[in-house]
Amino acid sequence: MARQKKPTKALDTGQQILSALTQQEIAQLLNVLLEVLPPDLQARSLAQLSEDTQQTIQRILAPIPDDPPQADDSQPTSIAKQAQTWATLWKAWNKIVSEASQEDGKYIVQEAHWEPPYFDATTLMEDLEGIAVQMQPLLRTAFEHEFAPSDGFVSALMEVEVEASSSLEDWVEITDGLLLKHHLTNALLQWEWLSAHQQNWDAYQFAQHIRECELQFEQIELERDAIFDFFAQLSESEQRCILTGLLTDVETDQWQQELNSTYSSWQRLYLHLIERYAPERYLDSLRQTIPQRWENGLLILEALLAEQKYSESLIIVQETLQALLSFKRVEVDWSPEATLLIAAVNFLYSEEQKNASQLLGYYRQVAAGLNQTERSNALAVQQIAIAHWSDWSAMFQAFTNTPLSDSTYQGLFQSWRNYVDRRTKPRIWRLYGVPKSLDTWWVLWLIDSIADPQKGATWFQQTITDWLSQLPGDERQLGENYDVLKLLTKDLIEIQNKGKHQHPWFYEVVIRPNESAMESNSSRQAYLKQYAPPDLLDQVMNYWKTHLKAFVPRPEAAKGSEYGAQARWMAALKELSPSNYETLLTQWREVHRRRSNLWKAMQELGLN
């Protein structure tokens, strides 16, 4: 019988137990052993382990009362265990990067077969961010104990760029770059900061190094807030060191573009450091940024007006206004006495309007300080219009109570009138194009009748009655009158019914409230109620009852046998004019009897 060979390298007992039992079973075994071993045997056993392992186990078995609490309330962990976790996280990182290099991998997305594929950089960055979140608590220990891998994040991200680019076909691009998120950016900065200390660099040398790293990347972009937050939490001496370096090198190729860009985290940091440690330079430095970010002019004006420096403030006002108008692509000259700023500039956000109102307020202070009374009064109206253009009562009160010359009054009033026209008039594209624009319509008549006492309610009532009597009954001939008639109908129904609609199908299908007119609903309807003839709603509804049949979409115009619109309009017609509904229904039964989907759609709405 042949002799059996012994294994060349037998597993020790601990490894055998580790291989044979589950983690829970091993935990139970340790609990039992620790309960039965007396303290002296425990101490003798632990003495055979490495110093770090001993300390970790001792902190678990008998925590030292004055031990500093763990920042994340985690259990004590040995250096070896942290090194193992660090290596595991980098394996997960490398798996993500490998996936990014696959031509048909997770990050190549095609949402529909007819659409071209694209590289999903957002998901890639989110996945790497998840790894960075787990790495951050280990980062200092990993650096100090030289855990493998120890190359850091700059080289790892350079590899991400290479691998991601290699997966792309010629027609696929990383369109918006690879934008790092907060934790990954912070991890990179922490690692490089530790490396800088190891090499005895000062804080400015470190800042230069980070800027050089940014320039090395082609697609990678660090998160701006993370850069600012990291440097802003450094010590005062370190921040002063950075400021001294930046002030010296502000015109160099490395820094000039970044420090002049309002989109750069470095400019934000630069201004922060100047404001804190060189305040005498702050306003001049901030002024240079106005052409790129007009809002920065507000900070300068606040400081100058606090010292009543009106002439200097006027120059800043002009520079700030020019930057605002340029940013908003307003090519015409703007004057406070001629045009409302809100009418000239398309403000997209409430914060923009708030800042513009503050600018007008500062301008008003400057004008008053320079004894420019007419301009100051015009700016008072400008401010009211920014906040309350849709409140007709507030605007009429502003025009009435603010002393203005005739030319200024006419300029600002017409500017407001035209702005209300633009913001209120429904503008709807139809299959046959944009209807011919109306030069005047009932909202403008209402404004004019309020503003001119000689016209008043009598003139408005006569004008709108004449208009209604002359309206054609065909939608194509109506042009823009169709949409302004619908707005008038909506307002009159809401005034009379106070939210309760006698004809809900007609209101929802035909009138279809237009969002563009909602802002001034309350004011417009209040004045309409006051100035309109008592029977105006009856006049309007008589028009619809007479002519609505001609507005119902024809079944032959339906696309893909979809007749929902035709059915809904028929429901509105039946609700408003039953006799016209029966007439049209009879015609349809004769002409369109074979359109089964039409009659199915009608039946679903209870129509026959």
C-alpha positions, 0 to 999 in steps of 0.5 A: 500500500502506497504511503499517503503524502502529507500536505506541504502546508497544513492550515493552522488550527485558527485558519481551519476554524475560520474556514469551517465555521460561519462568522456567527459560530466563530463569535459564539465560540469566542464568547464561550472561551472568554467566559471560561478563561480566567483573567490571567490566562486571557492576559497570557493568550493576548500577550502572544499577539501583535501590540495593535491586536492586543490593544484593540481586543483590550479596548473591546474587553475592558474599555478605558474610561478616559478613552476618547469616544469614537467619532462615528460610535464604531467599535475599535478596529485593528490596523490589520482589519482596517488595512483589509477593509481598505484593500476591499474598498479599492477592489470595489473601486477597480471593479467600477472602473473596469465596468466603465471600460466596457463598450457594452457595460453599465455606463453605456446607456441607450434609452430607446433603440432609435436614440444614440447611446451615451456615457452615463458619467453621473452614475459612474461618479455616484458609484465612486462617491459611494466608495469614497464615503466608506474610505474617508474614516480610514483615510488618515490611518491608511496613509500613515500605515501605508496601506496597499494600494497607496498611490492615492486618488489623483492617479486613480482618477487619471486611470478612470479618465483613461478607462472611461474614454477607452470604452467609447465609440467614435460617436459617443462622448463624455459631454459634460465631463466627469464631475466628482462629488463632495466626498470623493473630492474631499478624500482626494484633498485629504490624501494630498494634504497628508502627502504635502505635510510629509514633504514639508510643503506649506499651505500655498505649495499645497494649493499650487499642487491641487491646481496642477492636479486639476490641470492634469485632468482632461475630463475630471472636475473637482467639486467646487464647494468641496475645494472651498470648504477644505481650504476655508477650514485650515488654520489662520496661519495656513490661510494667510500663507495661501493668500500671500502666495495668491496675491504674489502670483495673481497674474501668473498663467497658473492662477490668472484665469481661475482668480478672474472666473466667478465660476471658480472655487479658487476665486471664491476662496481668494475673495474670502481670504481677502475679505478676512485678512486684507479687507482694504483690498476687498472692494476693489477685488470684488469690483473686478468680478461685476462684469461676470457676476452683477450681484457682486455690485450689491455688496460694494454698494452696501459698503459705499452707501454706509459711508454716504459715498454717493458719487462713487456709488453711482459709478458702481450702480452703472457698472452693475446695471450694465453687467445685468443688462449684458447678462440678460442680453438686453441690447437697448439702452435702459433709463429709469424714467423710460422703461420698467426694469422688469419689462426690459429684463426677463427674470427667471428666478425670484432670487434674481428679482429680489437682487434687482429690487435691491439694486434699484433701492440702492440706485434710489438712495444714490439718486436721492443723495445726489438730489436727483429727485425725478430719478429717485421717484422713478426708481421708487415706482420701479421697485414697486413694479418689480414686486407688484406688477401684477397687483393693479391696485398697487401700480395705479396707487404708485403712479397716482401718489408718486410725483413724476413729470408727464414724460416719466409718467407716460414712459413708465405707465406705457411700459407697465401696460405693455408688460401686462399685455405681454404677460397676460395675453394667451399665446397659443400655436395652432396647426395653421400657424400663429393668429394675427396679433391684436394691437389692442384688446379688452385687458388694455381697454380695462387698464385705460378705462381705469387710468383715464377718468374721462373714459371710465366704466362707460367707455369700457362697457361700450367698447367691449360690447361693440367688440363682442357684437362684431366677433365672427363665429369661425375660429379661423377668422377670430385669430387672437380674439379666440384666446382673449375671448376665452380669457374673458369667459374664464374671468367672468365665470370665476367672478360669478360662480366663485369656483363652482362651474355650472358648465364643467365640461365647457370650462375644462375643454373649451376655456382651458385656463391659461397659466400665463394669465394667472399672476394677475387674476385677482386684480384683473377680475376685481376691476373687471367686476367693477367696470364690466356691464352687468350682463357681460357674462350673458353676452359672452355665453350667448356667443358660445351657445350660438357658435360653439358647434362650429368649434368642435373638432371634426372627426376626419381630423383625428389622428390614429382613430383617437377621438377623445378630443371630439367626444369631450367637445361634444360633451361641452356642446351638449352641456351648453347648447343641447339643441346644437348638440343634437343637430351635430350628432345627427350629422355625425351619425349619418356621415361618420357612422363607420367610425367605431372608435368615435362612437366608443369614445362618445359612449365612454362619456355617456353621449349617444 
